[in-house]
Amino acid sequence: MKTRYLKLIFTHHAINRLYNRGLSQADVWEVFQHPDGQKPGIVLGSIKFYKNYGSQRLEVVAKKNERGEWVVLSCWSRQPGPGQSARQQSSATLGNNFLERLIMKGLNKMGRLFKN
C-alpha cells in the first residue's frame, strides 16, 4: 500500500491497521469525505471521523501537518458482537479503548518531538 491516497497521507501505523483490519484506503477516503459525524481526537489537533454502515462503524483519526495536508494516524471498524448492542460491546471492549488511548497519547508525544 502506498502512503498517499488522493489527498490523504497515511502513516505506517495507519497502513498496518488497514491491513490488519481488512480495510482499504478507499474506505478511509469515503469516511473522511462523507462522515456521519466527527469529534476531537485524543491526539492534540486530531479529528476522529466516523461513518455508520448498518451495525458497523468505521472510524478514522486524522490530523493536518505543518503544510496543511491531512495525515491519517489510525483507523478501525467497530461492530457489536452477536447478541450485543453497540453500547454493550463498548463496555466489553473497555480494555481495548484504554490501549487505544495509550497508543494515541504516545503518538501525540512523538509528534511533538518531531515538531521541535
C-alpha positions in Angstrom: 0.0 0.0 0.0 1.2 3.5 -0.8 1.5 6.2 1.9 -0.5 8.7 -0.3 -4.1 8.2 -1.5 -5.8 11.0 -3.2 -5.4 14.0 -0.8 -4.5 11.8 2.3 -1.2 10.8 3.7 -1.1 7.5 5.6 1.3 6.8 8.5 2.9 3.4 8.6 0.8 2.7 11.7 -2.4 3.5 9.7 -1.4 1.3 6.8 -0.7 -1.6 9.2 -4.2 -1.0 10.8 -5.8 -1.1 7.4 -4.1 -4.3 6.5 -4.8 -5.9 9.9 -8.5 -4.9 9.9 -9.3 -5.7 6.3 -10.0 -2.0 5.3 -8.9 -0.2 2.2 -7.6 3.3 1.6 -10.8 3.9 -0.4 -12.9 3.0 2.8 -10.9 5.7 4.7 -11.4 8.2 2.0 -15.1 7.7 2.0 -15.3 8.2 5.8 -13.1 11.3 5.5 -15.0 12.8 2.6 -18.6 11.9 3.8 -18.6 11.3 7.6 -21.7 10.8 9.6 -20.0 12.9 12.3 -16.7 14.0 13.7 -15.3 14.9 17.1 -11.9 15.9 18.5 -9.4 13.0 18.7 -7.2 12.2 21.6 -4.0 13.3 19.8 -3.7 17.1 20.0 -5.2 18.7 16.9 -6.6 15.5 15.5 -10.2 14.8 14.5 -12.0 11.4 14.7 -14.3 11.0 11.7 -16.9 8.2 11.7 -19.4 6.7 9.3 -22.0 4.0 10.1 -22.8 1.2 7.7 -25.7 -0.7 9.3 -24.3 -2.1 12.5 -20.7 -1.4 11.6 -19.0 1.9 12.3 -15.7 2.9 10.6 -13.6 5.4 12.4 -10.6 7.4 11.1 -8.3 9.6 13.1 -6.5 12.3 11.1 -4.6 15.5 11.6 -3.3 18.3 9.4 0.5 18.5 9.2 2.5 21.7 9.0 1.8 22.0 5.3 -1.9 21.7 5.8 -2.1 18.2 4.4 -4.3 15.6 6.1 -2.4 12.7 7.7 -4.3 9.6 8.7 -3.0 8.4 12.1 -5.2 5.4 12.6 -8.4 3.7 11.5 -10.6 0.9 12.7 -14.0 -0.8 12.4 -16.4 -1.4 15.3 -19.2 -3.9 15.2 -21.3 -5.2 18.0 -20.8 -8.9 18.8 -23.6 -11.5 18.5 -26.5 -10.6 20.8 -24.9 -7.3 21.9 -26.0 -3.8 21.4 -23.3 -1.3 20.4 -23.4 0.0 24.0 -22.8 -3.5 25.5 -19.9 -4.0 23.1 -18.5 -0.7 24.1 -18.4 -1.8 27.7 -16.9 -5.2 26.7 -14.1 -3.5 24.9 -13.1 -1.1 27.6 -9.6 -2.6 27.8 -9.1 -2.1 24.1 -10.2 1.5 24.4 -7.7 2.1 27.1 -4.9 0.6 25.0 -6.1 2.8 22.0 -5.9 5.9 24.2 -2.5 4.9 25.5 -1.2 4.4 21.9 -2.7 7.7 20.7 -1.1 9.6 23.6 2.3 8.1 22.7 1.8 9.1 19.1 0.9 12.6 20.2 4.1 12.9 22.2 6.2 11.6 19.3 4.5 14.2 17.0 5.5 17.0 19.4 9.1 15.7 19.5 9.4 15.8 15.7 8.0 19.4 15.5 10.8 20.7 17.8 
